[in-house]
Amino acid sequence: MSGHEFWRTKLNSARLVVAPMVDMSELPWRMLCRRHKADLCYTPMLHSQVFIKDTTYQKDHMVVCEEDRPLIVQFCADDPDTFLTACKIVAPHCEAVDINLGCPQNIARRGHYGAFLMEEWDLIYKLINVSSLNANIPVTAKIRVFESIERTVEYAKMVEQAGAKIIGIHGRTLEQKGPNTGLASWDHIKAVKQHVNVPVFANGNIQYYDDIERCLKYTGVEGVMTAEGNLHNPALFEARQPFVWEMADEYLELVQQYPCPLAWTRGHMFKLFHYAFHVHIDLREKLATGKSLNDFVAVSQMVKERGLEDMRKYGDDYLTELSEGGPLRQPYWLCQPYFRPTPDEARERQLNGDERAKKRPGEAASDENGKKLSINKMKKLLRYPQKNFGQSNRATYELCECGQPKSKNCVFGSCRNCCKVKAFKAVEDCTTHRLLFKTKSSKEAPAETADATGVEVAT
């Protein structure tokens, strides 16, 4: 089956696509997007090696339902056989399997996957080719671009030759991430589309529905996928901007129907209420410290109550200068895209310090020694106010001569390793460390003296 035939028959000519998002394109979110005109969804990226070895990981992360179709499951991998095994496991539950060749995060560097395979064309070819020939399910690929359009085109042609039925292209380079994200290049995507014979999905710069139409027209691709734009407005494909609490309440209902980890749900709520929390800062803390789905429902209700009150009071002339994050482009109660600072703006913030961050409660928290807490510790402090990150409440231990803590009831007053050496030399027992050299020696003693009683001793 050709790529275009697969796209037409199995994916129903999907045009509006929800991109794979780690811990964020889970089942309840996919079902929400499908309600609002998404034609195709990807699962979050799954780690192929962990997936084939850990059944608990499979059950927690590969959650689907009958209505969750068409669906593409995405894996990261750097071993063709491992990827093939993972493909075979999920084949009954999806229309295709995607290989992640676009993740630019440091965890991908350490794990040797994603965009950090971009220079290893032989490996990429094998990853795609082995599974496309043996997995009995179509294989697709999501890639990033090189600086050079020509090299990007050659890269995409290699991916096509390896057997990819669809190529998803994120129009940013490996280096375009974090504060250096910048704009995606539709020129790269357009050039690839003109030189390959399989469907192409474009990814990048999709904030409003008009962007989708412009991208399709400019690049000529079959479909457009969005990630960040979708997270802030799941009704993006309907060309509308609903109230933030409308989307939040609908999502929370789906979470009750299709349970998922609370951390994933919290992450979605922060995205939806991003601008609302610029105005009502106290609600950000309530969401951060929430410990149940009911707590999240309560936060959504409070956002709704305050939003309706501000709407009646200010209408479209809402005083956005009161926002902690600076002037808003639109009233905070509407779903709207998040605009990243440009690389120059990001560098300026790093040099001068981000005033918005300084205003956040808890951001300046420190331990008892005056040392500023990390972001992760501050998040824990919000959820567990009684937590002490200082040294005063930590248990102290006497140290063994080797520098390790002594074991409390060791007969030699040592750590286990030193105790083992000492007990062996002294032929003594240490019940704390379960070392029984003396006991074993006493059991062997009759055999050593048996020759005195006339019994033959084996040598």
VMD Tcl script that draws the C-alpha trace (Angstrom):
set ca {
  {0.00 0.00 0.00}
  {1.41 3.40 -0.96}
  {1.67 6.24 1.50}
  {-1.11 8.23 -0.15}
  {-3.43 5.22 -0.29}
  {-2.75 4.56 3.41}
  {-3.47 8.20 4.23}
  {-6.76 8.14 2.29}
  {-8.11 4.75 3.35}
  {-6.79 4.17 6.88}
  {-6.43 7.74 8.12}
  {-9.49 9.07 6.27}
  {-7.42 11.78 4.57}
  {-6.59 13.30 7.95}
  {-5.84 16.99 7.70}
  {-6.06 18.27 11.29}
  {-3.63 16.37 13.50}
  {-2.83 16.41 17.23}
  {0.94 15.99 17.52}
  {2.62 13.55 19.92}
  {3.30 15.26 23.26}
  {5.12 13.59 26.15}
  {2.67 13.02 29.03}
  {0.14 15.37 27.37}
  {-1.50 13.60 24.42}
  {-2.95 10.90 26.65}
  {-6.36 9.28 26.06}
  {-8.69 11.83 27.76}
  {-6.95 14.71 25.97}
  {-7.13 12.89 22.64}
  {-10.83 12.28 23.16}
  {-11.34 15.96 23.93}
  {-9.54 16.93 20.73}
  {-11.58 14.45 18.67}
  {-14.76 16.09 19.96}
  {-13.44 19.34 18.55}
  {-12.67 18.20 15.00}
  {-9.25 16.57 15.29}
  {-8.98 14.07 12.41}
  {-6.00 12.12 13.77}
  {-4.14 11.86 17.08}
  {-0.74 10.59 18.13}
  {-0.02 9.04 21.51}
  {2.67 10.52 23.74}
  {6.17 9.32 22.88}
  {6.79 5.90 24.43}
  {10.23 4.48 25.17}
  {10.47 1.30 23.10}
  {13.01 -0.51 25.28}
  {11.04 0.10 28.48}
  {7.78 -0.68 26.70}
  {8.75 -4.20 25.61}
  {10.19 -5.14 29.02}
  {7.78 -3.55 31.49}
  {4.15 -4.64 31.35}
  {3.20 -2.04 33.96}
  {4.62 0.69 31.71}
  {2.56 -0.74 28.85}
  {-0.67 -0.66 30.87}
  {-0.07 2.84 32.19}
  {0.98 4.48 28.92}
  {-0.73 2.52 26.13}
  {-4.34 3.27 27.05}
  {-6.86 3.36 24.19}
  {-10.57 2.85 23.53}
  {-12.69 1.96 20.50}
  {-13.52 5.60 19.76}
  {-9.85 6.58 19.84}
  {-9.24 6.02 16.13}
  {-7.51 6.67 13.82}
  {-4.46 6.59 16.06}
  {-0.69 6.57 15.56}
  {1.53 5.31 18.38}
  {4.92 7.00 18.65}
  {8.10 5.37 19.98}
  {11.64 6.54 20.50}
  {14.25 3.91 19.70}
  {17.84 3.35 18.65}
  {17.72 -0.42 18.12}
  {15.87 -1.86 15.08}
  {14.92 -5.15 16.78}
  {13.58 -3.40 19.87}
  {11.52 -1.04 17.75}
  {10.19 -3.98 15.72}
  {9.08 -5.80 18.87}
  {7.31 -2.69 20.16}
  {5.57 -2.23 16.80}
  {4.22 -5.78 16.90}
  {2.83 -5.31 20.42}
  {0.78 -2.20 19.56}
  {-0.17 -3.18 15.99}
  {-3.73 -4.36 16.91}
  {-4.51 -1.07 18.62}
  {-3.54 1.58 16.06}
  {-3.28 2.43 12.38}
  {0.47 3.08 12.31}
  {3.60 3.37 14.42}
  {5.76 6.49 14.35}
  {9.49 6.71 15.07}
  {10.47 9.85 16.97}
  {13.40 11.52 15.20}
  {12.58 15.02 16.40}
  {12.93 15.23 20.21}
  {15.62 17.85 20.98}
  {15.68 17.54 24.78}
  {18.76 16.56 26.77}
  {17.10 13.34 27.90}
  {17.06 12.31 24.23}
  {20.78 13.05 24.01}
  {21.46 10.82 27.01}
  {19.14 8.12 25.72}
  {20.49 8.28 22.15}
  {17.20 8.87 20.38}
  {15.06 11.57 18.80}
  {16.76 14.41 16.94}
  {20.15 13.27 18.21}
  {20.07 10.50 15.60}
  {19.87 13.02 12.74}
  {23.48 12.42 11.67}
  {23.20 8.61 11.86}
  {21.41 7.94 8.58}
  {22.35 4.25 8.40}
  {20.78 3.61 11.81}
  {17.66 5.61 10.94}
  {17.28 3.67 7.69}
  {17.47 0.34 9.57}
  {15.04 1.48 12.27}
  {12.38 2.31 9.70}
  {13.13 -0.38 7.14}
  {13.23 -3.40 9.46}
  {9.84 -2.58 11.00}
  {8.18 -1.50 7.75}
  {9.10 -4.89 6.23}
  {8.35 -7.11 9.23}
  {5.88 -5.47 11.61}
  {2.74 -5.85 9.47}
  {1.80 -2.25 10.26}
  {2.71 1.00 8.48}
  {5.64 2.96 9.88}
  {5.82 6.76 9.81}
  {8.52 9.18 10.96}
  {8.58 12.62 12.58}
  {11.75 14.58 11.87}
  {13.35 17.99 12.36}
  {15.11 20.03 9.70}
  {18.76 20.85 9.08}
  {19.93 24.42 8.53}
  {20.33 23.60 4.84}
  {17.17 23.04 2.83}
  {19.07 20.77 0.44}
  {20.32 18.53 3.26}
  {16.84 18.44 4.77}
  {15.40 17.27 1.45}
  {18.03 14.52 1.13}
  {17.29 13.46 4.71}
  {13.55 13.23 4.03}
  {14.14 11.27 0.81}
  {16.24 8.75 2.77}
  {13.44 8.39 5.33}
  {10.97 7.79 2.48}
  {13.24 5.19 0.86}
  {13.53 3.39 4.19}
  {9.79 2.75 4.10}
  {8.06 5.62 5.96}
  {4.46 5.97 4.75}
  {4.10 9.52 6.12}
  {6.71 12.09 7.11}
  {5.89 14.61 9.81}
  {8.24 17.60 9.72}
  {8.83 19.98 12.58}
  {10.25 23.01 10.80}
  {12.87 23.76 13.45}
  {16.46 22.61 13.82}
  {17.87 20.61 16.72}
  {19.22 23.82 18.26}
  {15.84 25.60 18.16}
  {14.51 24.76 21.60}
  {13.87 26.47 24.92}
  {14.78 30.18 24.79}
  {16.14 29.71 21.25}
  {12.95 28.23 19.81}
  {12.17 30.97 17.30}
  {9.96 30.42 14.25}
  {9.63 27.19 12.29}
  {10.64 27.27 8.61}
  {7.77 26.50 6.26}
  {10.25 26.87 3.39}
  {12.01 23.68 4.49}
  {8.69 21.85 4.73}
  {7.58 23.10 1.33}
  {10.83 21.91 -0.27}
  {10.47 18.45 1.25}
  {6.88 18.18 0.06}
  {8.02 18.98 -3.49}
  {10.63 16.20 -3.50}
  {8.99 13.21 -1.78}
  {6.16 10.95 -2.89}
  {4.53 10.26 0.46}
  {2.10 12.44 2.47}
  {3.71 15.14 4.60}
  {2.42 16.65 7.86}
  {3.70 20.12 8.74}
  {4.44 21.08 12.35}
  {5.29 24.55 13.70}
  {3.89 28.10 13.92}
  {0.25 26.98 14.35}
  {-1.44 29.35 16.80}
  {-4.82 30.09 15.16}
  {-7.01 28.30 12.63}
  {-5.97 30.81 9.96}
  {-2.40 29.56 10.40}
  {-3.56 26.09 9.37}
  {-5.08 27.37 6.15}
  {-1.98 29.46 5.38}
  {0.35 26.52 6.06}
  {-1.62 24.13 3.86}
  {-1.69 26.63 1.03}
  {1.97 27.67 1.29}
  {3.58 24.25 1.77}
  {1.14 22.02 -0.13}
  {1.23 19.37 2.63}
  {-1.56 16.88 3.27}
  {-2.00 17.72 6.93}
  {-1.00 20.10 9.70}
  {-0.16 18.94 13.22}
  {-0.04 21.16 16.28}
  {1.16 20.65 19.83}
  {1.50 23.83 21.88}
  {-1.35 25.60 20.06}
  {-3.58 22.62 20.83}
  {-2.63 22.55 24.52}
  {-3.75 26.15 25.03}
  {-6.85 25.83 22.85}
  {-8.19 22.32 22.17}
  {-10.94 23.91 20.05}
  {-8.35 25.33 17.66}
  {-9.51 23.07 14.82}
  {-13.03 24.52 15.15}
  {-11.73 28.05 14.52}
  {-13.09 29.28 17.83}
  {-11.81 30.43 21.21}
  {-14.08 29.11 23.98}
  {-13.95 30.04 27.64}
  {-11.01 28.40 29.39}
  {-13.23 26.83 32.04}
  {-15.43 25.30 29.33}
  {-12.50 23.30 27.98}
  {-11.18 22.53 31.47}
  {-14.52 21.17 32.71}
  {-14.97 19.07 29.59}
  {-11.48 17.65 29.95}
  {-11.96 16.85 33.65}
  {-15.14 14.94 32.84}
  {-13.18 12.84 30.35}
  {-10.46 12.22 32.95}
  {-13.14 10.79 35.22}
  {-14.19 8.50 32.37}
  {-10.64 7.63 31.30}
  {-8.41 7.99 34.40}
  {-4.81 9.11 33.96}
  {-2.00 10.25 36.30}
  {-2.88 13.36 38.28}
  {0.36 15.07 37.20}
  {-0.72 14.90 33.55}
  {-4.08 16.46 34.38}
  {-2.43 19.20 36.41}
  {-0.17 19.99 33.47}
  {-3.14 20.46 31.15}
  {-4.89 22.72 33.66}
  {-1.82 24.95 33.91}
  {-1.75 25.27 30.12}
  {-5.45 26.12 29.85}
  {-5.34 28.63 32.73}
  {-1.96 30.10 31.81}
  {-3.21 33.66 31.32}
  {-5.88 33.43 34.01}
  {-3.12 32.75 36.53}
  {-1.35 35.94 35.44}
  {-4.30 37.80 36.93}
  {-5.51 35.54 39.74}
  {-2.18 34.43 41.17}
  {-3.65 32.74 44.24}
  {-5.46 30.20 42.03}
  {-2.14 29.08 40.59}
  {-1.10 27.99 44.07}
  {-4.39 26.17 44.63}
  {-3.87 24.16 41.46}
  {-0.23 23.46 42.32}
  {-1.18 22.12 45.76}
  {-4.29 20.22 44.63}
  {-4.17 16.52 45.48}
  {-7.28 15.21 43.74}
  {-9.48 15.63 40.71}
  {-12.08 17.34 42.90}
  {-9.50 19.98 43.82}
  {-8.96 20.67 40.11}
  {-12.71 20.92 39.53}
  {-12.89 23.46 42.35}
  {-10.11 25.56 40.80}
  {-11.90 25.54 37.45}
  {-15.09 26.72 39.15}
  {-13.21 29.57 40.85}
  {-11.66 30.63 37.54}
  {-15.15 30.64 36.03}
  {-16.66 32.72 38.84}
  {-13.89 35.31 38.71}
  {-13.83 35.33 34.93}
  {-17.56 36.01 34.69}
  {-17.26 38.75 37.30}
  {-14.37 40.42 35.43}
  {-16.25 40.00 32.15}
  {-19.30 41.82 33.54}
  {-17.12 44.49 35.07}
  {-14.71 45.19 32.22}
  {-15.99 43.43 29.08}
  {-13.60 43.70 26.16}
  {-11.91 46.69 27.80}
  {-10.37 44.56 30.48}
  {-7.41 46.35 32.11}
  {-4.70 44.00 30.98}
  {-1.99 46.13 32.55}
  {-3.04 44.64 35.88}
  {-1.84 41.26 34.63}
  {1.31 39.97 36.30}
  {2.63 38.83 32.93}
  {2.24 42.20 31.23}
  {-0.45 43.24 28.73}
  {-2.54 40.37 27.42}
  {-3.39 40.10 23.74}
  {-6.93 39.03 24.62}
  {-9.06 38.68 27.76}
  {-7.68 35.89 29.93}
  {-10.98 34.03 30.03}
  {-10.65 33.00 26.38}
  {-8.53 30.10 25.14}
  {-5.65 31.72 23.29}
  {-2.18 30.76 22.08}
  {0.97 31.11 24.11}
  {3.51 33.33 22.40}
  {7.08 32.42 23.26}
  {9.56 35.25 23.71}
  {11.93 35.69 20.80}
  {15.51 34.44 21.33}
  {16.64 38.06 21.85}
  {13.91 38.67 24.43}
  {14.76 35.42 26.20}
  {18.44 36.36 26.43}
  {17.54 39.79 27.79}
  {15.36 38.18 30.47}
  {18.18 35.84 31.46}
  {20.59 38.77 31.80}
  {18.24 41.09 33.66}
  {16.17 38.55 35.55}
  {12.54 37.79 34.78}
  {10.45 40.21 36.83}
  {7.36 38.04 36.37}
  {9.08 35.10 38.00}
  {10.20 37.27 40.92}
  {6.57 38.11 41.71}
  {5.49 34.52 41.98}
  {4.84 33.37 45.54}
  {7.46 30.91 46.67}
  {9.90 31.73 43.88}
  {12.28 33.40 46.32}
  {12.02 30.63 48.93}
  {15.23 29.43 50.53}
  {16.32 26.81 53.04}
  {17.49 27.48 56.60}
  {21.00 28.27 55.35}
  {19.72 30.96 52.98}
  {20.34 28.88 49.87}
  {17.75 29.47 47.15}
  {15.55 26.44 46.48}
  {15.41 24.82 43.05}
  {12.21 24.95 40.99}
  {11.40 21.31 41.81}
  {11.84 21.91 45.54}
  {9.64 25.00 45.37}
  {6.91 22.93 43.72}
  {7.19 20.39 46.55}
  {7.06 23.19 49.09}
  {3.78 24.45 47.61}
  {2.22 21.00 47.92}
  {3.77 20.14 51.29}
  {4.25 23.40 53.26}
  {5.54 21.52 56.30}
  {8.47 20.07 54.35}
  {11.91 21.17 55.56}
  {14.74 21.17 53.03}
  {17.37 22.12 55.60}
  {19.87 19.84 57.31}
  {18.57 20.19 60.88}
  {15.85 17.55 60.57}
  {18.00 14.97 58.87}
  {19.32 12.00 60.76}
  {23.07 12.07 61.43}
  {25.31 9.01 61.41}
  {28.74 8.21 62.76}
  {31.16 7.36 60.00}
  {33.15 4.20 59.51}
  {36.89 4.52 58.87}
  {36.16 4.17 55.15}
  {33.87 7.22 55.21}
  {30.55 5.37 54.92}
  {27.95 5.52 57.72}
  {28.42 2.96 60.49}
  {25.74 0.32 60.97}
  {23.95 0.89 64.26}
  {24.30 -2.57 65.86}
  {27.37 -3.90 64.06}
  {29.67 -5.80 66.46}
  {32.68 -4.09 64.89}
  {31.02 -0.66 64.69}
  {31.58 -0.57 60.94}
  {29.77 -0.39 57.63}
  {28.88 -3.70 55.98}
  {31.91 -3.87 53.68}
  {34.41 -3.21 56.48}
  {32.49 -5.54 58.80}
  {32.76 -8.36 56.28}
  {36.55 -8.00 56.13}
  {36.95 -7.82 59.91}
  {34.56 -10.69 60.64}
  {36.35 -12.92 58.14}
  {39.77 -12.22 59.65}
  {38.55 -12.63 63.23}
  {36.25 -15.57 62.40}
  {33.36 -13.86 64.14}
  {29.64 -13.45 63.48}
  {27.73 -10.21 62.90}
  {24.00 -10.86 62.94}
  {23.27 -7.25 61.89}
  {24.97 -7.87 58.57}
  {24.08 -11.59 58.50}
  {27.72 -12.64 58.46}
  {28.17 -16.08 60.10}
  {31.86 -16.95 59.73}
  {32.16 -18.28 63.32}
  {28.98 -20.37 63.05}
  {30.06 -21.91 59.77}
  {33.52 -22.59 61.14}
  {32.14 -24.44 64.19}
  {30.00 -26.63 61.94}
  {33.03 -27.59 59.90}
  {35.19 -28.37 62.98}
  {34.08 -32.05 63.45}
  {35.07 -32.81 59.89}
  {38.54 -31.37 60.45}
  {39.16 -33.53 63.58}
  {37.40 -36.63 62.43}
  {40.66 -38.42 61.72}
  {41.31 -38.63 65.49}
  {38.25 -40.82 65.91}
  {39.22 -43.19 63.12}
  {36.88 -41.77 60.48}
  {38.46 -41.10 57.09}
  {38.67 -37.43 56.19}
  {38.18 -36.55 52.56}
  {40.88 -34.33 51.08}
}
mol new
graphics top color blue
foreach p $ca { graphics top sphere $p radius 0.5 }
foreach p [lrange $ca 0 end-1] q [lrange $ca 1 end] { graphics top cylinder $p $q radius 0.2 }
display resetview
